[in-house]
Amino acid sequence: MSDRRDQDHYGTGHDDGLEPLTPLDLARLDSVDDLVRAMGNTAFGGRRLGEAADVLETMVRDSDCFRVVTVSGAMTIAKQGLVLCEMIERGWVQAIVATGALMTHGFVEGAGMLHFKHRPAMRDEELFQKGYNRVYDTIELEKNLDETERILREALADIPDGEILCSRVVLERMGRHLTQHTDGRAVLKSAIAHDVPVYVPAFTDSELGLDLSIYNHARIQSGRPRLHFDPFLDLDDFADRIREHSTLGIFTIGGGVPRNWAQQVAPYLEIASARLGESEPVRRYKYAVRICPEPEHWGGLSGCSYTEGVSWGKFVPESEGGRFAEVFADATIAWPLIVRSVIERTHG
């Protein structure tokens, strides 16, 4: 073993193919993409953000890739919905998996209703009395949610009595209602226009889920049968779309049910093949980008790393060409920067 004090044995960094870092020189940057690329040559969260833009760029340039976006958290009430619209409209997204709350708040916005900044001097007891529902530092009006329930009834009014619903069908109908009756952009309108299915696996865990349940009770009161809801229709529809593509990519905001539901499609196909004796394709995500502030040591699902997901058969290992990037940051900061950077790279 050589003596470390013998400097003749010291590596130069270049000897081992290490990449040198570059100071962040803001005076030399003329665009968001310049900034994000330069951050990729720094360290810590800045480097991760730059690397995430690189992976997203590779993902969207791969014309054979079926790209899934999963979103949780309060992203639409936080006014990030048009970032997702931009991704859909540019053809970067072929399927969306989200929370029902996110779709509810996005529908409110798409229908022309408003969200407001919370004033910290207003106590939560006062907010309750005024019908102001607080989401961190933002207010959703109870009146907005009442109007959403009214629109849902309109959107579902002509469904045949025997039809079985799933989240994709409900959201498609609501998106069509927005398309027919509102101006401007909205996530569900962009999804309809570009034939992008939207799935909400935990549909009953949302205002929209409660609204559907109340609508069913109203149907029963009027002498009509209830509409049945089967979440497995979503699962199999999503799996069928995945089966048709050999290259998969996933872009995740947050974590929770949307993240895991989309990722588990690979084990779903694998165990269907093993347990049912059916010939199922091997499908794993080759590209993956995640923006989430939750670290691994908290022990929750949203802190699960992509390398851990490799052990479940959800991702192509990096040794076999998989490309992953994880940004531990607030998505309202990192998501717009990453998307804008890749827009500039791919469309000038």
VOFI-805092 format. One record per residue (C-alpha): x, y, z; residue number from 1; residue in three letters. Coordinates in nm, 3 decimals, padded with zeros to 5 digits. Example, Ala and Ser with C-alpha at 12.3 -4.5 7.8 and 13.67 -1.06 7.14 Angstrom:
BEGIN
- c1 | c2 | c3 | seq | type
- 01.230 | -00.450 | 00.780 | 1 | ALA
- 01.367 | -00.106 | 00.714 | 2 | SER
//
This chain:
BEGIN
- c1 | c2 | c3 | seq | type
- 00.000 | 00.000 | 00.000 | 1 | MET
- 00.144 | 00.336 | -00.103 | 2 | SER
- 00.213 | 00.613 | 00.147 | 3 | ASP
- -00.049 | 00.886 | 00.100 | 4 | ARG
- 00.217 | 01.143 | 00.180 | 5 | ARG
- 00.391 | 01.049 | -00.144 | 6 | ASP
- 00.229 | 01.305 | -00.374 | 7 | GLN
- 00.344 | 01.121 | -00.685 | 8 | ASP
- 00.050 | 00.886 | -00.622 | 9 | HIS
- -00.210 | 01.163 | -00.589 | 10 | TYR
- -00.480 | 01.171 | -00.856 | 11 | GLY
- -00.558 | 01.486 | -01.052 | 12 | THR
- -00.933 | 01.422 | -01.075 | 13 | GLY
- -00.899 | 01.417 | -01.454 | 14 | HIS
- -00.706 | 01.088 | -01.422 | 15 | ASP
- -01.025 | 00.919 | -01.304 | 16 | ASP
- -01.265 | 01.098 | -01.535 | 17 | GLY
- -01.406 | 01.325 | -01.263 | 18 | LEU
- -01.595 | 01.629 | -01.386 | 19 | GLU
- -01.466 | 01.967 | -01.265 | 20 | PRO
- -01.705 | 02.215 | -01.108 | 21 | LEU
- -01.752 | 02.572 | -01.228 | 22 | THR
- -01.826 | 02.883 | -01.020 | 23 | PRO
- -02.176 | 03.021 | -01.075 | 24 | LEU
- -02.118 | 03.347 | -01.263 | 25 | ASP
- -02.455 | 03.521 | -01.287 | 26 | LEU
- -02.311 | 03.804 | -01.497 | 27 | ALA
- -02.251 | 03.561 | -01.782 | 28 | ARG
- -02.601 | 03.409 | -01.787 | 29 | LEU
- -02.867 | 03.532 | -02.029 | 30 | ASP
- -03.153 | 03.282 | -01.988 | 31 | SER
- -03.319 | 03.042 | -01.749 | 32 | VAL
- -03.152 | 02.755 | -01.931 | 33 | ASP
- -02.811 | 02.918 | -01.892 | 34 | ASP
- -02.878 | 02.942 | -01.518 | 35 | LEU
- -02.998 | 02.583 | -01.481 | 36 | VAL
- -02.709 | 02.443 | -01.685 | 37 | ARG
- -02.464 | 02.645 | -01.477 | 38 | ALA
- -02.626 | 02.522 | -01.156 | 39 | MET
- -02.567 | 02.168 | -01.282 | 40 | GLY
- -02.192 | 02.240 | -01.257 | 41 | ASN
- -02.211 | 02.351 | -00.894 | 42 | THR
- -02.306 | 02.138 | -00.592 | 43 | ALA
- -02.583 | 02.025 | -00.359 | 44 | PHE
- -02.941 | 02.112 | -00.461 | 45 | GLY
- -02.828 | 02.330 | -00.749 | 46 | GLY
- -02.646 | 02.042 | -00.912 | 47 | ARG
- -02.943 | 01.812 | -00.862 | 48 | ARG
- -03.171 | 02.066 | -01.030 | 49 | LEU
- -02.938 | 02.091 | -01.329 | 50 | GLY
- -02.915 | 01.713 | -01.355 | 51 | GLU
- -03.295 | 01.683 | -01.341 | 52 | ALA
- -03.325 | 01.917 | -01.640 | 53 | ALA
- -03.077 | 01.698 | -01.829 | 54 | ASP
- -03.280 | 01.384 | -01.761 | 55 | VAL
- -03.609 | 01.552 | -01.852 | 56 | LEU
- -03.455 | 01.677 | -02.176 | 57 | GLU
- -03.339 | 01.325 | -02.264 | 58 | THR
- -03.683 | 01.191 | -02.177 | 59 | MET
- -03.875 | 01.434 | -02.397 | 60 | VAL
- -03.632 | 01.397 | -02.688 | 61 | ARG
- -03.684 | 01.019 | -02.686 | 62 | ASP
- -03.974 | 00.988 | -02.930 | 63 | SER
- -04.032 | 00.624 | -02.830 | 64 | ASP
- -04.083 | 00.710 | -02.463 | 65 | CYS
- -04.425 | 00.694 | -02.297 | 66 | PHE
- -04.405 | 00.970 | -02.036 | 67 | ARG
- -04.609 | 00.968 | -01.714 | 68 | VAL
- -04.640 | 01.269 | -01.484 | 69 | VAL
- -04.746 | 01.210 | -01.125 | 70 | THR
- -04.841 | 01.505 | -00.906 | 71 | VAL
- -04.933 | 01.531 | -00.541 | 72 | SER
- -04.941 | 01.817 | -00.295 | 73 | GLY
- -05.117 | 02.147 | -00.341 | 74 | ALA
- -04.972 | 02.226 | -00.680 | 75 | MET
- -05.282 | 02.364 | -00.853 | 76 | THR
- -05.394 | 02.584 | -00.566 | 77 | ILE
- -05.028 | 02.695 | -00.555 | 78 | ALA
- -05.077 | 02.817 | -00.914 | 79 | LYS
- -04.850 | 02.565 | -01.086 | 80 | GLN
- -05.126 | 02.422 | -01.306 | 81 | GLY
- -05.012 | 02.603 | -01.620 | 82 | LEU
- -04.667 | 02.446 | -01.582 | 83 | VAL
- -04.837 | 02.109 | -01.624 | 84 | LEU
- -05.049 | 02.246 | -01.911 | 85 | CYS
- -04.728 | 02.353 | -02.083 | 86 | GLU
- -04.583 | 02.004 | -02.054 | 87 | MET
- -04.903 | 01.848 | -02.189 | 88 | ILE
- -04.937 | 02.091 | -02.478 | 89 | GLU
- -04.575 | 02.037 | -02.584 | 90 | ARG
- -04.634 | 01.662 | -02.611 | 91 | GLY
- -04.418 | 01.574 | -02.312 | 92 | TRP
- -04.696 | 01.389 | -02.127 | 93 | VAL
- -04.895 | 01.079 | -02.224 | 94 | GLN
- -05.061 | 01.010 | -01.887 | 95 | ALA
- -05.119 | 01.196 | -01.560 | 96 | ILE
- -05.167 | 01.045 | -01.215 | 97 | VAL
- -05.272 | 01.291 | -00.945 | 98 | ALA
- -05.454 | 01.341 | -00.619 | 99 | THR
- -05.822 | 01.427 | -00.618 | 100 | GLY
- -05.753 | 01.745 | -00.420 | 101 | ALA
- -05.511 | 01.864 | -00.686 | 102 | LEU
- -05.768 | 01.803 | -00.960 | 103 | MET
- -06.039 | 01.973 | -00.753 | 104 | THR
- -05.840 | 02.292 | -00.700 | 105 | HIS
- -05.732 | 02.286 | -01.064 | 106 | GLY
- -06.093 | 02.254 | -01.174 | 107 | PHE
- -06.188 | 02.552 | -00.958 | 108 | VAL
- -05.919 | 02.758 | -01.129 | 109 | GLU
- -06.012 | 02.628 | -01.475 | 110 | GLY
- -06.376 | 02.722 | -01.420 | 111 | ALA
- -06.273 | 03.083 | -01.357 | 112 | GLY
- -06.301 | 03.087 | -00.980 | 113 | MET
- -06.035 | 03.242 | -00.758 | 114 | LEU
- -05.797 | 03.139 | -00.482 | 115 | HIS
- -05.663 | 03.394 | -00.234 | 116 | PHE
- -05.358 | 03.462 | -00.021 | 117 | LYS
- -05.413 | 03.376 | 00.343 | 118 | HIS
- -05.374 | 03.663 | 00.588 | 119 | ARG
- -05.199 | 03.516 | 00.896 | 120 | PRO
- -05.383 | 03.758 | 01.127 | 121 | ALA
- -05.706 | 03.571 | 01.047 | 122 | MET
- -05.743 | 03.281 | 01.289 | 123 | ARG
- -05.851 | 02.942 | 01.158 | 124 | ASP
- -06.173 | 02.960 | 01.362 | 125 | GLU
- -06.263 | 03.279 | 01.175 | 126 | GLU
- -06.173 | 03.118 | 00.842 | 127 | LEU
- -06.412 | 02.832 | 00.918 | 128 | PHE
- -06.700 | 03.068 | 00.994 | 129 | GLN
- -06.643 | 03.260 | 00.671 | 130 | LYS
- -06.616 | 02.947 | 00.455 | 131 | GLY
- -06.246 | 03.001 | 00.389 | 132 | TYR
- -06.061 | 02.668 | 00.365 | 133 | ASN
- -05.688 | 02.715 | 00.430 | 134 | ARG
- -05.422 | 02.522 | 00.237 | 135 | VAL
- -05.098 | 02.634 | 00.403 | 136 | TYR
- -05.078 | 03.001 | 00.297 | 137 | ASP
- -05.366 | 02.996 | 00.048 | 138 | THR
- -05.747 | 03.007 | 00.069 | 139 | ILE
- -05.999 | 02.790 | -00.117 | 140 | GLU
- -06.352 | 02.926 | -00.085 | 141 | LEU
- -06.628 | 02.692 | 00.026 | 142 | GLU
- -06.839 | 02.865 | -00.240 | 143 | LYS
- -06.594 | 02.740 | -00.501 | 144 | ASN
- -06.638 | 02.383 | -00.383 | 145 | LEU
- -07.017 | 02.415 | -00.385 | 146 | ASP
- -07.000 | 02.539 | -00.744 | 147 | GLU
- -06.770 | 02.252 | -00.837 | 148 | THR
- -07.024 | 02.003 | -00.704 | 149 | GLU
- -07.296 | 02.170 | -00.910 | 150 | ARG
- -07.084 | 02.146 | -01.225 | 151 | ILE
- -07.003 | 01.781 | -01.156 | 152 | LEU
- -07.377 | 01.706 | -01.152 | 153 | ARG
- -07.411 | 01.875 | -01.491 | 154 | GLU
- -07.114 | 01.687 | -01.632 | 155 | ALA
- -07.253 | 01.350 | -01.522 | 156 | LEU
- -07.623 | 01.418 | -01.590 | 157 | ALA
- -07.646 | 01.220 | -01.914 | 158 | ASP
- -07.451 | 00.912 | -01.803 | 159 | ILE
- -07.656 | 00.595 | -01.867 | 160 | PRO
- -07.781 | 00.430 | -01.550 | 161 | ASP
- -07.582 | 00.111 | -01.593 | 162 | GLY
- -07.243 | 00.266 | -01.672 | 163 | GLU
- -06.957 | 00.190 | -01.431 | 164 | ILE
- -06.738 | 00.489 | -01.354 | 165 | LEU
- -06.371 | 00.529 | -01.277 | 166 | CYS
- -06.167 | 00.842 | -01.209 | 167 | SER
- -06.050 | 00.868 | -01.570 | 168 | ARG
- -06.407 | 00.880 | -01.700 | 169 | VAL
- -06.527 | 01.132 | -01.439 | 170 | VAL
- -06.234 | 01.366 | -01.504 | 171 | LEU
- -06.271 | 01.331 | -01.880 | 172 | GLU
- -06.633 | 01.443 | -01.852 | 173 | ARG
- -06.539 | 01.735 | -01.631 | 174 | MET
- -06.264 | 01.834 | -01.874 | 175 | GLY
- -06.510 | 01.830 | -02.161 | 176 | ARG
- -06.747 | 02.048 | -01.959 | 177 | HIS
- -06.468 | 02.301 | -01.907 | 178 | LEU
- -06.382 | 02.289 | -02.277 | 179 | THR
- -06.741 | 02.362 | -02.376 | 180 | GLN
- -06.817 | 02.632 | -02.119 | 181 | HIS
- -06.498 | 02.819 | -02.027 | 182 | THR
- -06.216 | 03.015 | -02.184 | 183 | ASP
- -05.849 | 02.997 | -02.097 | 184 | GLY
- -05.623 | 02.708 | -02.010 | 185 | ARG
- -05.669 | 02.436 | -01.750 | 186 | ALA
- -05.508 | 02.100 | -01.682 | 187 | VAL
- -05.820 | 01.899 | -01.769 | 188 | LEU
- -05.879 | 02.105 | -02.084 | 189 | LYS
- -05.523 | 02.048 | -02.203 | 190 | SER
- -05.556 | 01.679 | -02.121 | 191 | ALA
- -05.875 | 01.651 | -02.330 | 192 | ILE
- -05.724 | 01.842 | -02.622 | 193 | ALA
- -05.417 | 01.617 | -02.632 | 194 | HIS
- -05.587 | 01.284 | -02.545 | 195 | ASP
- -05.398 | 01.249 | -02.216 | 196 | VAL
- -05.579 | 01.033 | -01.957 | 197 | PRO
- -05.590 | 01.158 | -01.599 | 198 | VAL
- -05.611 | 00.906 | -01.315 | 199 | TYR
- -05.684 | 00.968 | -00.946 | 200 | VAL
- -05.623 | 00.635 | -00.768 | 201 | PRO
- -05.746 | 00.754 | -00.426 | 202 | ALA
- -06.052 | 00.924 | -00.571 | 203 | PHE
- -06.269 | 00.911 | -00.259 | 204 | THR
- -05.997 | 01.098 | -00.069 | 205 | ASP
- -06.097 | 01.430 | -00.226 | 206 | SER
- -06.372 | 01.686 | -00.262 | 207 | GLU
- -06.456 | 01.537 | -00.603 | 208 | LEU
- -06.496 | 01.196 | -00.444 | 209 | GLY
- -06.731 | 01.339 | -00.182 | 210 | LEU
- -06.923 | 01.522 | -00.454 | 211 | ASP
- -06.971 | 01.200 | -00.649 | 212 | LEU
- -07.098 | 01.023 | -00.339 | 213 | SER
- -07.345 | 01.305 | -00.269 | 214 | ILE
- -07.455 | 01.296 | -00.632 | 215 | TYR
- -07.529 | 00.926 | -00.595 | 216 | ASN
- -07.739 | 00.992 | -00.285 | 217 | HIS
- -07.930 | 01.259 | -00.478 | 218 | ALA
- -07.993 | 01.009 | -00.758 | 219 | ARG
- -08.132 | 00.759 | -00.510 | 220 | ILE
- -08.356 | 01.026 | -00.358 | 221 | GLN
- -08.496 | 01.100 | -00.705 | 222 | SER
- -08.564 | 00.732 | -00.774 | 223 | GLY
- -08.264 | 00.667 | -00.999 | 224 | ARG
- -08.006 | 00.394 | -00.932 | 225 | PRO
- -07.664 | 00.488 | -00.797 | 226 | ARG
- -07.368 | 00.499 | -01.034 | 227 | LEU
- -07.109 | 00.235 | -00.952 | 228 | HIS
- -06.739 | 00.317 | -00.936 | 229 | PHE
- -06.462 | 00.064 | -01.007 | 230 | ASP
- -06.103 | 00.186 | -00.948 | 231 | PRO
- -05.963 | -00.125 | -01.115 | 232 | PHE
- -06.085 | 00.011 | -01.449 | 233 | LEU
- -05.824 | 00.286 | -01.404 | 234 | ASP
- -05.552 | 00.035 | -01.320 | 235 | LEU
- -05.615 | -00.183 | -01.621 | 236 | ASP
- -05.655 | 00.110 | -01.860 | 237 | ASP
- -05.319 | 00.246 | -01.745 | 238 | PHE
- -05.155 | -00.096 | -01.770 | 239 | ALA
- -05.288 | -00.142 | -02.123 | 240 | ASP
- -05.127 | 00.186 | -02.229 | 241 | ARG
- -04.798 | 00.087 | -02.066 | 242 | ILE
- -04.801 | -00.250 | -02.245 | 243 | ARG
- -04.790 | -00.070 | -02.580 | 244 | GLU
- -04.453 | 00.094 | -02.515 | 245 | HIS
- -04.110 | -00.050 | -02.445 | 246 | SER
- -03.956 | 00.276 | -02.317 | 247 | THR
- -04.109 | 00.451 | -02.018 | 248 | LEU
- -04.036 | 00.775 | -01.835 | 249 | GLY
- -04.183 | 00.923 | -01.519 | 250 | ILE
- -04.175 | 01.280 | -01.387 | 251 | PHE
- -04.293 | 01.311 | -01.028 | 252 | THR
- -04.390 | 01.605 | -00.811 | 253 | ILE
- -04.410 | 01.500 | -00.448 | 254 | GLY
- -04.494 | 01.137 | -00.385 | 255 | GLY
- -04.778 | 00.957 | -00.213 | 256 | GLY
- -05.037 | 00.743 | -00.389 | 257 | VAL
- -04.991 | 00.895 | -00.738 | 258 | PRO
- -04.621 | 00.818 | -00.737 | 259 | ARG
- -04.645 | 00.458 | -00.622 | 260 | ASN
- -04.960 | 00.377 | -00.822 | 261 | TRP
- -04.784 | 00.476 | -01.144 | 262 | ALA
- -04.460 | 00.301 | -01.051 | 263 | GLN
- -04.623 | -00.027 | -00.947 | 264 | GLN
- -04.741 | -00.098 | -01.300 | 265 | VAL
- -04.411 | -00.278 | -01.367 | 266 | ALA
- -04.454 | -00.526 | -01.079 | 267 | PRO
- -04.822 | -00.556 | -01.175 | 268 | TYR
- -04.734 | -00.684 | -01.520 | 269 | LEU
- -04.459 | -00.903 | -01.378 | 270 | GLU
- -04.674 | -01.078 | -01.120 | 271 | ILE
- -04.964 | -01.110 | -01.364 | 272 | ALA
- -04.731 | -01.304 | -01.590 | 273 | SER
- -04.603 | -01.523 | -01.307 | 274 | ALA
- -04.931 | -01.591 | -01.127 | 275 | ARG
- -05.175 | -01.606 | -01.415 | 276 | LEU
- -04.950 | -01.776 | -01.667 | 277 | GLY
- -05.006 | -01.493 | -01.914 | 278 | GLU
- -04.742 | -01.360 | -02.149 | 279 | SER
- -04.682 | -01.008 | -02.022 | 280 | GLU
- -04.410 | -00.771 | -02.140 | 281 | PRO
- -04.133 | -00.656 | -01.908 | 282 | VAL
- -04.192 | -00.286 | -01.857 | 283 | ARG
- -03.978 | -00.069 | -01.630 | 284 | ARG
- -03.917 | 00.304 | -01.621 | 285 | TYR
- -03.596 | 00.400 | -01.796 | 286 | LYS
- -03.608 | 00.772 | -01.715 | 287 | TYR
- -03.719 | 00.921 | -01.385 | 288 | ALA
- -03.721 | 01.270 | -01.235 | 289 | VAL
- -03.861 | 01.352 | -00.892 | 290 | ARG
- -03.899 | 01.683 | -00.710 | 291 | ILE
- -03.980 | 01.630 | -00.343 | 292 | CYS
- -03.834 | 01.774 | -00.021 | 293 | PRO
- -03.882 | 01.454 | 00.180 | 294 | GLU
- -03.555 | 01.277 | 00.270 | 295 | PRO
- -03.511 | 00.903 | 00.286 | 296 | GLU
- -03.448 | 00.888 | 00.662 | 297 | HIS
- -03.805 | 00.991 | 00.748 | 298 | TRP
- -03.908 | 00.645 | 00.636 | 299 | GLY
- -04.208 | 00.745 | 00.424 | 300 | GLY
- -04.296 | 00.640 | 00.072 | 301 | LEU
- -04.215 | 00.981 | -00.070 | 302 | SER
- -03.857 | 00.946 | 00.054 | 303 | GLY
- -03.810 | 00.616 | -00.129 | 304 | CYS
- -03.516 | 00.651 | -00.369 | 305 | SER
- -03.517 | 00.539 | -00.730 | 306 | TYR
- -03.240 | 00.293 | -00.651 | 307 | THR
- -03.470 | 00.132 | -00.394 | 308 | GLU
- -03.734 | 00.113 | -00.666 | 309 | GLY
- -03.489 | -00.085 | -00.879 | 310 | VAL
- -03.509 | -00.364 | -00.621 | 311 | SER
- -03.885 | -00.384 | -00.680 | 312 | TRP
- -03.848 | -00.409 | -01.056 | 313 | GLY
- -03.995 | -00.064 | -01.115 | 314 | LYS
- -03.693 | 00.096 | -01.282 | 315 | PHE
- -03.420 | 00.005 | -01.527 | 316 | VAL
- -03.093 | 00.007 | -01.326 | 317 | PRO
- -02.842 | 00.277 | -01.413 | 318 | GLU
- -02.600 | -00.002 | -01.502 | 319 | SER
- -02.841 | -00.098 | -01.782 | 320 | GLU
- -02.909 | 00.254 | -01.910 | 321 | GLY
- -03.155 | 00.394 | -01.655 | 322 | GLY
- -03.130 | 00.767 | -01.588 | 323 | ARG
- -03.260 | 00.915 | -01.263 | 324 | PHE
- -03.256 | 01.254 | -01.093 | 325 | ALA
- -03.402 | 01.350 | -00.757 | 326 | GLU
- -03.432 | 01.712 | -00.643 | 327 | VAL
- -03.496 | 01.769 | -00.273 | 328 | PHE
- -03.669 | 02.104 | -00.300 | 329 | ALA
- -04.002 | 02.284 | -00.295 | 330 | ASP
- -04.162 | 02.205 | -00.629 | 331 | ALA
- -04.299 | 02.560 | -00.665 | 332 | THR
- -03.935 | 02.669 | -00.695 | 333 | ILE
- -03.773 | 02.381 | -00.882 | 334 | ALA
- -04.047 | 02.266 | -01.121 | 335 | TRP
- -04.087 | 02.593 | -01.318 | 336 | PRO
- -03.709 | 02.630 | -01.352 | 337 | LEU
- -03.660 | 02.277 | -01.484 | 338 | ILE
- -03.948 | 02.296 | -01.730 | 339 | VAL
- -03.853 | 02.641 | -01.857 | 340 | ARG
- -03.494 | 02.528 | -01.906 | 341 | SER
- -03.598 | 02.228 | -02.115 | 342 | VAL
- -03.842 | 02.443 | -02.316 | 343 | ILE
- -03.552 | 02.666 | -02.412 | 344 | GLU
- -03.335 | 02.368 | -02.505 | 345 | ARG
- -03.595 | 02.195 | -02.718 | 346 | THR
- -03.781 | 02.484 | -02.875 | 347 | HIS
- -03.537 | 02.775 | -02.864 | 348 | GLY
//
